[in-house]
């Protein structure tokens, strides 16, 4: 028989394990794993990011404005009612001799209850600003879509830089691991030589210290890699606990950049499209202001039923009388044209300003493309040269390591070679990073990101 106290202790342990283990298990089950290329990372980021979702609301807002502007030709129909009960009717003066009046006096005329129920209609016939409002709304919708495209390009640029930074940190970590392995081998060789008495103690301690420093450097590179990965997850907007694997690497990543003609580049660049749409919208606003000086014509109609009596017997049809009319309504602006003149001047100046901004933007883009193309070509050549130098430094290292092993090469001389190898590694890392950044800059400059 198991003692009662022992049973209670077992139950407490089971409950504790369930309490601690279930949340951990639940958390583990909710974590997701992703394997993403650079292109997939950008697509997932556009899908997940809240700022992009905020930008998207501008589209239905602009579409609603367009729908509202198209309703400008819809006739305005209103139903109205007016009930007036006069408790004391004002008398009317009657002059002498009027309809049998021998003397002038006051006569009370009218009904105490005056009720009107009517229906009015106003149909615009000539109002030039309505069509212009529709065109302005169409242009604004296109502008909002183009702004969203520009915002999406900025997001993809941020994700690209974060993705490439992870690849760079991975390369730095891999090279640091190789360096640590070399210094570990140095330390082991130095320890063997020291035990055999062919190496002085100071050189052995120096090899031991160099190995420890290399381990610290590797740990730091690992931390940098983790931080870069966390930042990439933030840019993609996935939880930090999710597992993210990059399918692209420094060696395999490819960009789809092609040599584009200047006009094609201008068509791709959202800055140019936005300025052209702003210029078009401003031109329409100027047209609308000019149209404000024109008269407007509307067809009007009215029908009402009028009740006049001393009481509220609305069910008695004899006290009801119809009233209706048809007409044309003209509206000719006079004093508002003075204000329109100032608005016209404002839009004309704005039009000239936008034209200059467009020319400046085209000039800036041409320079950006030339610079990005030159930087990309130079970075590619530098990376190839740095890679060759890095391979050469590794060959020199292997030869001198063998010489150190057989005792024909001092440890201090080996460290000089190690410095050259380390420098070649750093130059190679920088060259690779500059090449990747140049690729992203070229993609952005040509509008193909």
Secondary structure, 3 states (H helix, E strand, C coil): CCCHHHHHHHHHHHHHHHHHHHHHHHHHHHCCEEEECHHHHHHHHHHHCHHHHHHHHHHHHHHHHHHHHHHHHCCEEEEEEEEEECCCCCCEEECCCHHHCCCCEEECCCCCEEEEEEEEEEEEEECCHHHHHHHHHHHHHHHHHHHHHHHHHHHHHHHHHHHHHHHHHHHHHHHHHHHHHHHHHHHHHHHHHHHHCCCCHHHHHHHHHHHHHHHHHHHHHHHHHHHHHHHHHHHHCCCCCCEEEECCCCCCCCCCCCCCCHHHHHHHCHHHHHHHHHHHHHHHHHHHHHHCCCCEEEEEEEEEEEEEECCCCCCCHHHEEEEEEEEEEEECCCCHHHHHHHHHHHHHHHHHHHHHHHHHHHHHHHHHHHHHHHHHHHHHHHHHHHHHHHHHHHHHHHHHHHHHHCCCCCHHHHHHHHHHHHHHHHHHHHHHHHHHHHHHHHHHHCCCC
